[in-house]
């Protein structure tokens, strides 16, 4: 820590510690996770588009992030934004890794490909698994827009009805691993909530943009072709991770 030579230095140190603690608290995210056999109610607190009739300028919109995810079983939680665009000189380690895998492994199924992930703040209503008591809290729902994902249902609702927020959905999960199936059913068109009364997570803080030079390290320095048994997910229509929604 070093030596603090006077009270002014001590005060500055205390202020810096408090600032870092506050930043750390803001960075914490509660993620929505549904256990096998569990059903929860969720209410979206943000719209998918700012043209929606229920759009809240205060709450903003959900985001769709183009991301790479490490497909290995022990590193599936490592994600980063794809930087294969003009702003980043089309340099993206994830895209390069994906091309390398296709060239080297005839059985490669595209685990390093770019995925479109939805991130949105939701109000969760569920029974506490330990106490059995009803609880309510704000969490971030993250879900890949794959072929069979309920994200497509939300997009259809947003187009057809003009809104997805402030309506009640029932989200259920059956099975585990590759047998996991999620079901999202609309239950009530108007939850009657003031969506602006809730403190939301900053979605810009839940995704990571990593400089090209640091991307391999950020993704676990996965430079070799992983063994088939070490790859968690392979097919486009399968879920990236059974614990992330």
Residue pairs with C-beta under 8 A, 6 or more apart in sequence:
4 10
4 13
26 202
26 205
27 205
29 140
29 201
29 205
29 206
30 137
30 138
30 139
30 140
30 201
31 139
31 140
31 142
31 244
31 245
32 40
32 42
32 122
32 124
32 139
32 140
32 141
32 142
32 245
33 243
33 244
33 245
34 40
34 171
34 172
34 173
34 182
34 245
35 129
35 173
36 173
36 174
36 175
36 176
36 180
37 173
37 174
38 126
38 129
38 172
38 173
39 170
39 171
39 172
39 173
40 124
40 125
40 126
40 170
40 171
41 124
41 125
41 126
41 168
41 169
41 170
41 171
41 187
42 122
42 123
42 124
42 125
42 141
42 168
42 169
42 171
43 122
43 123
43 125
43 165
43 166
43 167
43 168
43 169
43 191
43 193
44 62
44 120
44 121
44 122
44 141
44 154
44 164
44 165
44 166
44 167
44 169
45 59
45 120
45 121
45 122
45 123
45 138
45 165
45 166
45 195
45 198
45 200
46 56
46 59
46 60
46 61
46 62
46 120
46 121
46 165
46 195
46 200
47 54
47 55
47 56
47 61
47 62
47 158
47 163
47 164
47 165
48 61
48 62
48 120
48 154
48 155
48 158
48 164
49 55
49 61
49 158
50 57
50 61
52 158
52 162
52 163
52 164
52 165
53 162
53 163
54 162
54 163
54 165
54 166
55 61
56 165
56 195
56 196
58 196
59 121
59 165
59 195
59 196
59 200
60 200
60 203
62 118
62 119
62 120
62 121
62 203
63 118
63 119
63 120
63 203
63 204
63 207
64 116
64 117
64 118
64 119
64 145
65 81
65 116
65 117
65 119
65 207
66 81
66 82
66 114
66 115
66 116
67 79
67 80
67 81
67 82
67 114
67 115
67 116
67 117
67 207
68 79
68 80
68 82
68 92
68 94
68 95
68 97
68 98
68 112
68 113
68 114
68 115
68 219
69 76
69 78
69 79
69 115
69 240
69 241
70 76
70 77
70 78
70 79
70 112
70 219
70 220
70 222
71 111
71 112
71 226
71 231
71 232
71 233
71 234
72 220
72 222
72 226
72 230
72 231
72 232
73 230
73 231
73 232
75 219
75 220
75 222
76 232
76 233
76 240
76 241
77 241
78 218
78 219
78 220
79 117
79 207
79 208
80 94
80 208
80 209
80 210
80 215
80 218
80 219
81 207
81 208
81 209
81 210
82 92
82 94
82 95
82 114
83 91
83 92
83 209
83 210
83 212
83 215
84 90
84 91
84 92
84 94
84 95
84 114
88 212
91 212
92 212
92 215
93 212
93 215
93 216
93 219
94 112
94 114
94 215
94 219
95 114
97 112
97 219
97 222
97 223
98 110
98 112
98 113
98 114
101 108
101 110
101 111
101 112
101 225
102 108
102 110
104 225
105 225
107 228
108 225
109 231
109 234
109 235
110 234
110 236
111 226
111 231
111 232
111 233
111 234
115 144
115 145
115 146
115 240
116 144
116 145
117 142
117 143
117 144
117 145
118 141
118 142
118 143
118 144
118 145
118 151
118 154
119 140
119 141
119 142
119 203
119 206
119 207
120 140
120 141
120 203
121 138
121 139
121 140
121 141
121 198
121 200
121 201
121 203
122 138
122 139
122 140
122 141
123 136
123 137
123 138
123 193
123 198
124 136
124 137
124 138
124 139
125 134
125 135
125 136
126 134
126 135
127 133
127 134
127 135
128 134
128 135
138 198
138 199
138 200
138 201
140 201
140 203
140 206
141 245
142 206
142 244
142 245
143 149
143 150
143 151
143 244
143 245
144 151
144 239
144 240
145 151
145 152
145 155
146 236
146 237
146 238
146 239
147 236
147 237
148 237
149 239
150 182
150 183
150 184
153 184
154 164
154 184
157 163
157 164
157 186
158 164
161 189
165 195
166 190
166 191
166 192
166 193
166 195
167 186
167 188
167 189
167 190
167 191
168 186
168 187
168 188
168 191
169 184
169 185
169 186
169 187
170 183
170 184
170 185
170 187
171 182
171 183
171 184
171 245
172 182
172 183
172 185
173 180
173 181
173 182
173 183
174 180
174 181
174 183
175 181
176 242
177 242
178 233
178 238
180 239
180 242
182 239
182 245
208 218
210 218
216 222
216 223
232 240
232 241
233 239
233 240
233 241
